[in-house]
């Protein structure tokens, strides 16, 4: 697609130079933003992997213990219903270069066994303990996973904008600035030559 031709005036030249300086500042800002976000994201990547490994193992232990509890006690659905639903979760946000990073706040409830000890066994208690641990790990994973996703998305957008400024906007501005400068210089040379000819004619 051909570029729109700019009209070669001093006003347009000054406007293009200002626009190009702003584009350069924007490019540098996007580059700094991307680098800061990458550092922030990389600090979380290892945490995500460790949490995923730990949560998988914790759930494996919990379901294994629950299965054994079901075998030894019969289906424990009625017992499990006595355990209250944990709703003590709140989400706040912090800003990193304009990116809202979530902070999941979880107030661990005091452990109160609502089921009768006589109706359960150690397998059920072990499953209960592991599911509590899995819940705590899930809260952490949700926070870190969501943060990494938001950072990765912001990095992609910052890179896209930086590349657009670097490879499209700034080169186009430079071409237009050169075109206008060359055209104005040519007009000045022509005007200078014309004035010399007029002066010479007047003197002859």
C-alpha positions in Angstrom: 0.0 0.0 0.0 1.4 3.4 -1.0 2.0 6.0 1.6 -0.1 9.2 1.7 2.0 12.0 0.2 2.6 14.9 2.6 2.5 18.4 1.5 6.1 19.9 1.7 5.7 22.9 3.9 7.8 24.1 6.9 4.8 23.7 9.2 4.4 20.0 8.1 8.2 19.5 8.6 8.1 20.9 12.1 5.0 18.8 13.0 6.7 15.6 11.6 9.9 16.2 13.5 7.8 16.6 16.7 5.9 13.5 15.9 9.0 11.6 15.2 10.5 12.6 18.6 7.4 11.5 20.3 7.5 8.2 18.4 11.1 7.6 19.6 10.1 8.3 23.2 7.2 5.9 22.8 9.5 3.2 21.4 11.9 3.6 24.2 9.1 3.6 26.8 7.6 0.4 25.3 11.1 -1.2 25.3 11.6 -0.3 29.0 8.1 -1.5 29.9 8.6 -4.8 28.1 11.9 -5.4 29.9 10.5 -4.7 33.3 7.5 -6.9 32.7 9.7 -9.7 31.4 11.8 -9.5 34.6 8.6 -9.6 36.7 7.2 -12.6 34.8 10.5 -14.5 34.9 10.6 -14.2 38.7 7.2 -16.1 38.8 7.9 -18.8 36.2 9.8 -21.0 38.6 7.1 -20.6 41.2 4.4 -21.7 38.7 6.3 -24.9 37.9 7.0 -25.7 41.6 3.4 -25.1 42.5 2.0 -27.2 39.7 4.3 -30.1 40.7 3.4 -29.8 44.4 -0.3 -29.4 43.8 -0.4 -32.4 41.5 1.3 -34.5 44.2 -0.9 -33.2 46.9 -4.1 -33.9 45.0 -2.8 -37.4 44.2 -2.3 -38.1 47.9 -5.7 -36.6 48.8 -7.7 -38.6 46.3 -5.8 -41.7 47.1 -6.6 -41.3 50.8 -10.2 -40.5 49.9 -10.5 -43.6 47.8 -9.1 -45.7 50.7 -11.5 -43.9 53.1 -14.4 -44.8 50.8 -13.3 -48.4 50.7 -13.0 -48.7 54.5 -15.9 -46.5 55.5 -18.2 -46.8 52.6 -19.1 -43.7 50.5 -18.2 -40.7 52.6 -20.4 -38.1 50.8 -22.6 -37.5 53.9 -19.5 -37.0 56.1 -17.9 -34.7 53.6 -21.1 -32.5 53.5 -20.4 -31.7 57.2 -17.2 -29.8 56.2 -18.1 -26.1 55.7 -17.3 -24.3 52.4 -14.4 -22.0 52.7 -15.3 -18.5 51.4 -12.5 -16.5 53.1 -11.0 -15.3 49.9 -10.5 -11.7 48.7 -8.7 -10.3 45.7 -6.7 -7.0 45.6 -4.4 -5.7 42.8 -1.1 -4.0 42.4 0.1 -2.2 39.3 3.3 -3.0 37.5 3.9 -0.6 34.6 0.1 -0.2 34.2 -0.6 -4.0 34.4 -3.0 -5.0 37.2 -1.4 -7.9 39.1 -3.8 -9.8 41.4 -3.1 -10.6 45.0 -5.3 -13.4 46.3 -5.8 -12.9 50.1 -6.9 -16.1 51.9 -7.6 -16.1 55.6 -7.3 -19.7 56.7 -10.3 -20.6 58.8 -9.7 -22.2 62.2 -9.9 -26.0 61.7 -13.0 -27.2 63.3 -14.0 -30.8 62.7 -17.7 -30.9 62.0 -17.9 -34.6 61.5 -17.8 -37.2 64.2 -14.4 -38.7 64.9 -16.1 -42.1 65.6 -17.6 -42.2 62.1 -14.2 -41.7 60.3 -10.7 -43.1 60.3 -7.1 -41.9 59.7 -7.5 -42.3 56.0 -10.4 -39.7 55.9 -8.4 -37.4 58.2 -5.4 -37.7 56.0 -7.5 -36.9 52.9 -9.0 -33.9 54.7 -5.6 -32.6 55.6 -4.3 -33.0 52.0 -7.4 -31.3 50.5 -6.8 -28.4 52.9 -3.2 -28.2 51.7 -4.4 -28.5 48.0 -6.8 -25.6 48.7 -3.9 -23.4 50.0 -1.7 -24.3 47.0 -4.6 -23.7 44.6 -5.0 -20.1 46.0 -1.3 -19.5 45.4 -1.3 -21.1 41.9 -4.4 -19.0 40.9 -2.6 -15.8 41.9 0.7 -16.6 40.2 -0.8 -18.2 37.1 -3.1 -15.3 36.5 -0.3 -12.8 37.1 1.9 -14.6 34.6 -0.9 -14.6 32.0 -1.5 -10.9 32.4 2.2 -10.1 32.2 2.7 -12.3 29.1 -0.3 -10.5 27.4 1.1 -7.1 28.3 4.6 -8.1 27.1 3.1 -9.2 23.8 1.2 -5.8 23.4 4.3 -3.8 24.4 6.5 -5.7 21.9 3.9 -5.2 19.1 3.7 -1.4 19.8 7.5 -1.1 20.0 7.9 -3.0 16.7 5.2 -0.8 15.0 7.0 2.4 16.2 10.4 1.1 15.3 9.7 -0.6 11.9 6.8 1.4 10.6 6.1 4.8 12.2 9.7 6.1 12.7 11.0 5.0 9.2 7.9 6.5 7.6 8.4 9.8 9.5 12.1 9.8 8.5 11.2 9.3 4.8 8.6 12.1 5.0 11.0 14.5 6.8 13.7 13.8 4.2 11.2 14.3 1.3 10.0 17.6 2.7 13.5 18.8 3.6 14.8 17.9 0.1 11.8 19.6 -1.5 12.2 22.8 0.5 15.9 22.9 -0.1 15.3 22.5 -3.8 12.7 25.3 -3.7 15.2 27.5 -1.8 17.9 26.9 -4.4 15.5 27.7 -7.2 14.4 30.8 -5.4 18.0 31.9 -4.8 18.8 31.3 -8.5 15.7 33.2 -9.6 16.6 36.1 -7.4 20.2 36.2 -8.8 18.9 36.3 -12.3 16.5 39.1 -11.5 19.2 41.1 -9.8 21.6 40.6 -12.7 19.0 41.8 -15.1 18.3 44.9 -13.1 22.0 45.7 -13.0 22.5 45.2 -16.8 
